[in-house]
Amino acid sequence: MKLELGLDVLRSYKRLPYTAWHALAEFVDNSTQSYFNNRDELDAAFAKEGSRLEVGIIYERDGSGLIRVSDNAMGMNYEELTRALHIGLPPDDPTGRSRYGLGMKMAACWFGEYWSIVTKKLGETTEYSVLIDVEKAAGGDDDLQVTQVDDLDPGLHYTRIEITDLNHRPHGRSTGKLKSFLAGMYRLDIERGTMQLSWQNTPLEWVSDWVFMKDSLGNEYRQSFEFPVEGKRVWGWFGVLDAGGRPKAGFAIVHNDRMVRTWPDAWHPESLYGQVAGSNDLINQRLVGEIHLDEFDIGHTKDDIHWQDEEEDQVQDKLKEVCSEYREVARTTRKRPAINSVAIQAAARAIEAELQSTEMFDLLDEEPPSPETIDLDTQALIEETDINNYDFRAAHTHRGESIEVRGILDTSKSPNDPYVLCEASKPNMVLVIINMNHPHVAEIDENGLLNYFRHCTYDALAEWKARNQASTVDPTTIRRLKDQLLRVSLDIVMHQDSND
């Protein structure tokens, strides 16, 4: 009896939970590790060439699709290429970015049905090429045809991987997200000038708009830390952002100078940020940092740390200890609200970028659901809500009849459910159910919740007034009625001031 692993495992690789950027990162990891392993020789070659480590990614969507990743790192000779194609054989030094002997093979099979490697090692004169047919190999045919070109310039050095007949294609309109994550993952290499990483022949850059709070002496709230956990070194920095937001906050996890998790998908340890993924208080908007965990295990898809035993709890406890002062600063220090021309223009640019985003274009292209479908879905969601358990309420008399407004801040709804459910068709009841788990709520500052509740509630009230008092129920009428409702808070303040 034997424990055997067949080549048919290659078929399962296409079902791995990769993102396109983590799959591409497997190839970039190999390129950068090739440089780190041969830094002296390559730096000497780069000095002669007037270049540096360059990794380029090309994506062609036409036909069956193609992805090409090329580099000018060390390249491979025949023996090294043979080893690289051995599934599950770790490198001689498994502490770097290439760890398990799986990444390149898994990522290539995830992306496509055919992939090839062309490589030429610095100092040697032969180029080697090999083509892998995934289905053929998965069927048990492990013979690979290697071709070679001899008598080449010993100064040439490169590796080129091409993948065709793609299983997973970067979405044509969503490559901005892919580029952003790749730039973030290799931010340290890019900032230090170690590597130029390009997408479609355009170098990627990671641009930060971080501005840290300052104390009364003008010093930034940013501090380094270091502590051991189970004999392993943990280090990094943390700070408090002056102008934060959930996408900017959290700790980027760094492993061998490569971001395993980065913004806006940074780590929010519960010891600092509260419940899983954090709430939307000031801590979750302003406390930010980087944590280096080089000596800890990493998952085989390299998108998170593979914690052992109580390691994560110990790291979280230590972080809470070293960050306690800054956490309190983030929690308690509020900026005085002020709207100036700079803030107004920044908001205008933000909404402009949102309107021009690929996600917005994709949404506008979608066919809207029918009114009947929306009504049925809304009615079902309202019926499952306990409307007797409300969070705010008001009662008025309208034309001799009582009218009641009930507001429910519903924490039981799914993030995929509508942001607000309104029942405004009845003459004596206006029901407002606000989905507190909607992604938009997570973007709202504590000080912005009141206005958010106003808009949700006044949308329903404006619709109710249009149904019961106006001759038509059209968007223009509802917007005009809502405008009047939004002025109520100012009228209250003015009335109070006149009585003082």
N, C-alpha and C positions, 0 to 999 in steps of 0.2 A: 504494500500500500504506500502511495506517495501523496504528498500535498503538492499539487501542481497548479501553476498559473498559466493558462493558455493565452495565445495571442488574441483570442476573441475578446479579451478585456479591452482591446483598442476601441471596439464599438461602443463600450460604455462611456468612454471619455467624452463623446459628444453630448452626453447628458449631465456632465458635471455642472455645479452651480457657479460657473464663471460669469463675470461681467466681461465685456469686450476689452476694457482697459486692464483688468487683472490678467486676462489671457495674453494680451500683447506684452504685459510687463514680464512674463516668463522669458520672452526673447530678449528684452532689454536687460533683464537680470543677467542672462548669460553673456551678453556683450560687455556689460560693465565688469562682471567678474573676470572675464578674459583679460580686460585691461588691468584690473587690480593684481591679478596673478603674474602679470608680465610688465609691470609698470616701468621698470628701468629701461628695458629694451624698447618698449613702445614710445616712451618719452623721448628717447634718443632718435627714433625714427620720425616722430612727429616734429622734432626740432629741425631735422633736415628738410622735411616736407612743408614746414610752415603750417601745420595743421594740429588737430587734437582729436580725441575720441569723438567720432560722429556715428550716431545711430539714426537711421532714417526709416520711416514707415510709409508705405504707399498702399492705398486702397483703390481698386478699380471695381466699380459696381456692375459694369456691363457684362452681359452674358452670364456665365456661371460664377463670376466674381473672382477677384484675386487680391491677396494680401502679400506684400513683399516687405520683409524686414532685413535691412542690410547694415553692416558695420565695417569699420576699418580697424577692428581690434586685432588680436594676435593671429586669428585663423587656426586651422587644425591640420595636422598631418593625418596619415591613414590610420594609425593606431588610435589617435585621439578622436577621430570621427567614428571609428568602430565603437569606442567606449561611449561616446555621446548617444549612440543609437541603442545602447543596452538599457532596456527599461528597468528602472528600479536600482540601478547601480550607482551609488552615491559617488561624488568626486572624492579625490584623495583628501581634500580639506573640506569637510561638510559644514564648516562654520560660517561660510560666506553667503552670498545671495543664491548660489546654486547649491542646493542642499540634499535633495532626495533622489536625483537622477530620474525625475519624472516630469518636471515642469514643461520642458520644450515639447516632449512627445504628447503629453496630455493637451497642451494648448493647441498644438498643430492639428491633432485629431478632432478637437472641439470645433475648431474653425472650419476644417474642410476635409474632403475625401482623398485629396492628393496633396502631397507636400514634398518639396525637394530641398536639398542643401548643396550649395556650391561653396567651397572654401579653399583658401590658399594661405599657408602659414608663413609668417615673416622668417626670412633666412633660408627657406627651402624653395625648390623650383617647380613643384608639381601642384596642380590644382585638382581637387577631387570633387566629383558630383555624384549624388545618389538620389533616386526617386522612390518615394514610399506610396504605394497604393493601399489605403487603409483597409478596404474590404478584402483585397487579395491577401494581405498580411493576416487579417482577422480570421480568414479561412484556413490559416495554417501554413501558408507559403512564406517562409522567413528568409528566402534567398533574395538579396538585394543586388541589383546590378550597379556596380560602381564604374564610372568612367573617369579618365584622367587626361590632363593636358600637361605635357612635360616641357622642360627647357624655358620656363618663365623667369622673369626678373626676380631674384631673391628678395628684393626690396618690397615687393607687393605683399599685401596682407589684407584679408577680407573674409567675411562670411556672409552669404546671402541665402535667406530662406524664403521660398515662395509657396503659397498655399492656394489651391484652386478648388473649384466645385464646392463652394462654401456652404456649410450648414448654418452658420451664424454670420449675418452681415451687419456691420455698423449701419444704423439707420441714416439714410441720406441727410435728414434734417437735424439729427441729434448728435452729430459728430462734435459739436461744441462741448458737450458734457464729457465725451471721451477725451478730447484734448485737454480740458481743464483738469480732469483727474490724473491723466498721465503727467502733466506738468507739475501737479501737486505731489505725486508719488516720488518724482525724481527732482524735487525742488532743491535739495541740498547739492546734488551733483551739478545741476544747472547753475545755481548761484555761485558755486565755487569755481566754475569754469572747467570742471572735470569732463563734462560731456556736453555736446550739442545734440539734443533730441529733436527730430523734425517729423512733422506730419505733412504729407503731400509737399515735401521740399520746403516747408516753412518752419523755421525753428520755433519750438514751444517755449513760452515764458510763464513763470508763475508770478503774478502781480498781487501784492498784499496791500490792502487799504487799512491795515491795523493802525490805530492811534490809541496809545495807552493813557490811562488816567495818570495824573500827576498829584503828588502830595503838596503840602503848603510850601515846601522848599523847591518845588519844581522838578523833583525826581520822579521818574516813571515807576508805576506800580508793575514792575517786572523783576523776577528774581529766579536765580538758578537753584537747583536742589540735587541732592544725591543721597541715596541710602541703599543698604543691602537687603535682599529678601532671599532666604535660603541660600546664602552665599553668593547670590547673583547680584551684579551691579545694576541699579536703576538710577537713571539721571535724566536731567532735562531742565525745563524752565516753565514758569507759570506767570500769569499777569492778569490785569484787569483792564478790559477795553473801555475807552472813553465813550465810544459810540458802538454798541454791540448789536446783537441779533443772534438768534439761534443758529443760523448757518455758519456764523463766525466763531461760536463758542465751542467748548469741548477740548479734549486733548488729542492731538495727532499722535498715533503710535508709530514709532520709528524702529526699524530693525535693520541693522547694518547700513545705516544712513539712507535707507529707502523707506518711504512712508507706507506702512501696512494699512493704516486707516488715516484719512486726511479729511479736511473740511470740504464740503459740508457734512460729511459722514464721519465726523470725529467721535471719539469715545467719550461717553458721559458716565463716568463711574458713579454708582449710586451713593457712595459715601460723601461725595461732593455735591451732586446734582439732584439727589432725591430719587424718586421712582424711576423705573426703567425708561430710558431715553430722556429722562428729565421732564420737569414741568416747564412753565413759561415765565418763571420769576426772573429777577435781575441776575441771579447767579447763572442761570441757564442761557443768558444772553451776553454776559460780559466776562465770565471766568474762562480763560483760554490758556493753552500750554502745549508743550511737546514732551513726550515721555519716551526715552530710549530703552529698549528691552532686548538688547543684542544677545544676551546669554539665555534667553527663554526660547522655548520651542515655538515654531510657527506652523500654522496649518498648511496642508499640502497644496492648497490653492493660494496661499500667501496673502490672504485677505483679513487675517486676524491672528491673534496670539493663541496658541494651544496651551492653555493653563494646565498645570499639574497640581493635584491635591488642593491645598489651600493658598496657592500662590496669588491668585487674583484677590482674595479677601485681604491678604497681607499687604499687597501693593495698595489696595484701596484705603486700608487703615492708615498706612504711612502717608499717603497723599493727603488724607484728611488732616493729619497732624501737621504736616509742613505747610499746607495751604490755608490753615484755619483763619489767619489774620486777613489774608487777601479775600477769602470767601466772604468774610463779614463786611469788608469794604465794598465788594461787589453787591452784596445784599442790601446794604443800608444807604449807600451814597447815591442820591438822585440829583440829576441835573435839573436846574430850573428851566421850565419850558420856555422856549423862545423861538419864534418863527421869523427868520430873516431871509433875505433874498438868496443867500447861499443854500440854505436848507430847502427853500422852495424849488430852486433849480435842481438840487440833488434829487428831490422827490420826483420832479418832472423827468429827469433823465432815467430814474429807476423805472417809472411806469412806462417810459418810452422803450426801454430795453425789454421790459416784460411783454409789451405789445408786439415787439419785433422778434420775440423768441420763436424758436422752432416749435416749442410746445404749444404756443398760442396759435400758430399757423395750422398745426395738426388738429387742434381743437376746432378751429373755425371750419376746417375741411370736413369734419364729421357731420353726418346726417343727424339732425336733432330728433329726439323722441317725440312721438305724437302727444298732443294734449291729453288724450284719453289714457295713454300709458302713464303719464306723469300724475294725473289725478288718481288713478288706481294705486300707484306706488305711494303717493303722499297719504292717501286715506289709510292704507295698510300700516304705514309707519306711525300715524297719529293714533290708530286704534290700539297699537301695542304700547302706547305711552300712558302712564298713570297721570292723568291731567288734574287729579285732586291733590297731587303732591307738587305744589308750585313754589317758585322762588321769589316772585314778585307779583303783586296784584293791585288793581285799582278798579273802582266802580264809579260810574257816572249815570246821570239821568239824561236821556236823549229823547226829546219830543214825548215826554211823559212815560217813557219806557226805560227800564234800567239796562245799562250796558256794562259788561264786565270784561276787563283785560287781564289775562293770566299769562305769566311768563315762566317757562320751565327751562332751567339750565341742565340739559340732559347729558349725563355722563355715561349712559348705557348705549348710546348709538355708536355705530361703526364709523371709522374715519372715511369710509366710502359713501356714507349716507349724506343727504343734502345738508348744507351749513345751517339752514333754518327751515322749519316747517310752519306754515301759517294757515290758520283756518279763519277766514274773514267773511264767509258767506252767510253766517247766521246774524240776525238783526240784534241779538242781545249778548253775543259772546265774540271776543277776539282772542284767539289762542296763538301764542308764539312759543315754539319749541326750538331752542337754540342748541345745536349739536356741539358740545364742548370738546369732542374728540376730532373735530374737523381739522385738517392740516393748517388751515388759515388761522385758527385760534392760537396755534403754537407760535405764530409769527407776531402776535400782538403783545406789546408791552403792557404790564399791569395797569399803567396809567391810561392805556387806550381801550380797556375793556368797557368802560362806561359808554364811550362813543360807539363801540361795536354793538352793544346791547341796544343803544338808541336806534341805530340804523335798522337792525333786525326788527325791532318792535314797531318803529314808525313806518316801515314798509307795509306791515300788516295793517296798521291803523289807517294809512293812506288808502290802501285797497278797500278797507271796510267803509271809509267815508265815501269813496267813489261809488261803491255798490249801493249805498243807502241814501246818498245825498246828491250825487251828480247824475246828469242825464246820460252820460256815457262812461264806460269803464275802459279807458285807453291809457297807454303809458304816459302821455303828456299830462292828463288830468292827475294821475297818481303822483307824478313827480312834483307838480305844483302843490298838491295837498301836503306831500312830505316836506316840502320847503317850509311851509307854515309851521309844521310840527317841530322841525329842527330849530326854530327860533324861540321855542318855549323856554329853554334853559336860560337864554339871555334875558327874556322878559321877566323871569323870576328874579334874576339878579338885580335888574333895574328897579323892579318893584320893591325889593328889600332895601336897596340903596335909598330910594325915595322916602322910606319910612324911618330911616336912621336919623 
